[in-house]
């Protein structure tokens, strides 16, 4: 067997080394690693072929993000873990997080409004056409996870809000009231800084990073019926998808 040569230390500026170490450790934490705590600084330095100072900088970044706790004589431990939100299937939040706990909804609004022009265009309706607007603050247990604003075509939305929204996904109610399966959705995700009002509702610091998802969902026959703007806590949710090269 050909002997494996000694690994070459990573020769880059320390800030670049620290960023790389932090990114890999963050991913491993989100993947469920380090249940017994993170390795010692010296072990991490040896693993990543960087200096202990670079490791310290990486750990300081993760601590500032709230991902880890560091205590003298106790070591470094994971403070919080994120919840995976898959983008491979068209499912509601209750279905997505069924393995994590109970999703409940605080219904902040459920009413018929005139569709703003941009909403009407996405739902293929005339400007000013009535639509049903629903706003929900969504909890996993006692943890607020997302603030969802939903516009529904009125014929479907008026039937949806006749049902209790506190413990049901809107997707499931759409299929119930229409007797038709949902077909597909167009999704866009971007990072935004939270405004003070949303920060207070979601219990995050002002200007914390949120994931803003716009999702336009169609029935199986292609009709667009549900336009959502969902602000998700970036510190507690990771969006994941499996991609295939076509």
N, C-alpha and C positions, 0 to 999 in steps of 0.2 A: 504493500500500500504506500502510495506517495505521501510523505509527511505534509501536514498542513502548515504553511508558513505562519510565523507570528503575525497577528493582526497589527496593522499600522494605526497609530493614534490619529484621531480626527484633527487635522491641522487647519483650523478655521478660527476666526476671531471668537473670543469667549462668548460674546452675545449671541453669535450664530449657533454655537454649540449648545448654549442654554436653551435657546428656542427649540432646537431639534429635540433635546432631551425632554423638555416640557410637553411638546406635541405628542411624543411617543408615550410618555407616562399618562398623559390625559386620555389618550385612546385606550390604553390598557385599563385604566380606572373605569372608563365608560363601558368597557367590555366585561366588567365584573371581576377584575383582578385585584390582588393585594388584600384579601380578606384578613390576613394576619398582620397587616401593616407593610409599608414600603421597606425595601432593603436599606441598609446603612449607606451613608453618603459614599464611603470608600468602595462599597460593593457596586453602587450605581456608577461611580466613576470608572471602575474596571469594566463593567458591562458595556458602557457606551464609549470607552476609550477617550474620555475627556478628563479635565481636571476636577478636583472637588469643588473649586470655586464655581465652575460652570454648573455643577450639580446643585450647589446652594442657590444659584440664581434661578435655575429651573424650578426648584421646590418653592422658592419665594413667589414666583409667578403663580403656581398652583394654589399656594396658600392665599394669595390676594384674591383669587377667583373663588375662594371658599370651598375648593375641592378637597383639601387636606388640612389636617391639624398637626402641629408640631409642638411637642412638649419635651423639656429636658428630662432625661432618664426614662421617658416613656416611648419616644420615637415618633415616627411619622405615620399617621393613619388616615384612611379615607374618611372625609367628613360627610359628604353627601354623594349620592349616585344619581345619574340621570335615568330617565325613562325613555326607552326606544319607541319612536313613532315611525312605523314603516310607511313608505310611499309606494309600495308594490301592489297594494290592493285598495279598492274603493270601500273603505269602512269608516264608521263613525268612531268618536273618541271612546265611547263605552266598549265597543268591540275591540278597539286597539289596545286598551289598557285592562282588559278583563283579567289578565294574569297578575296584575299589580294591586288590584283592590277595587272598591266600589266608586264609580263616577256618579256624582250628583250635580245638578244644575241649579244655580240661583237665577231665576228668570227675571231679568231687569226690565224687559219690554217685550210686548207681543201685541202688535197693532197693525192696522191697514194704513198705508201711507201712499202718496203719489211717488211713483218711481223717478228718482233723479235721472237725467238724460243718460249718463254713463251706465247706470244699472239697467235702464230700459233697453239700451242697445245690446248689452251682454245677454239679457234674457229674451231678446228678439221681440220686444214689446214696443208699442207707440210711446213716445215721451209723455210722462204724466199719468200713464196707466196705473191703476191701483196695484200695489204689491203688498205682501205681508212682510213686516219687519220684525225680527226676533233678535233680542240681545240676551246672551247667557254668560254668566261667570261660572266656569266649570271647575269643579274640585275633584281631586283624588283624595278621599278621606277628608282631612281638614286643610289640605294644601291646595291653594288656588293655582291652577295650571294654565288656563287660557281664558281669554275674553273673546267671545264669538259674536259676530254680527252677521245675520243671515237675511237675505232677501229671497222670497219665494213668490213664484207666479200665484196670483190671488186665488184662482180656483183650487189650487192644491194647498196653499198656505192657510186659507180659511178653514179647511178641513183638518189640517195639522194642528192648529192651535185649539181645536175643540178637545184635544187629548192632553193629559198631564205631561208637561215638558220636563218636570223636575228629574225624572229618572229614565227618560227615553232619548235616544239619538233621533235627530230629525230625519236622518236617512231611513231608519226603520219605519218611521211614521209616514214618510212619503210613499214608500212601497206599500204600506198598509192601506192608505186612503186611495191610492191610484190602482191598486191591484196589478201594478207593473214594476218590474225590476229596474233598478238604476243601471245605466249602461257604462258611461265613462265620464271622466272629469279632466279638465285642463287645470293644471296647478302651477303657480308661481310662488317662490319663496324668496324673501329678502330680509336682511337684518335692518332693524330700525331702532332708534333710541326712544325709550318710552317717555311719554309726556307725564307731568306730575299727577294728573287725575288717574291715568291707567296704572301708574306706579303704585299709587295708594290702593287701588282695587286689587292688583295682583300681588301686593306686598313685596315689592322689589324697590331697590334704591332708584332715585330720580336718575334719568339718563341711562339706566341699565339697558343692555342689549336685549331686544325681543326678536323673535322670529315672526314675521308677518307673512301669513299664507293667504293668497287669493285662490279660491277654488270655485270653478264653475262646473256644476254637475248636471249631466243630461240623463233623461230616461233612456231606456233601452231602444226606443224608437228614434233617438237623436234629439229630442226636444230639450232645450235648456230650461231647467226649472228651479235651480238653487244656486245663488251666488253668495259666497261667504268671504268675509274678511276676519281672519282668526289671528289674534295676537297671542303667541305662546311664549312662556318663560324660557329663554335661552339657557338659563342656568339649571333647568330641570328636565329639559326635553332634547333629545338628539334625533334628528331626522335621518332615517336609513333607507337605502334602496339597493337592490341587486340589479346591475346593469349588464346587458348582453351586447356584444359587438356584432352589429348586423352586417 
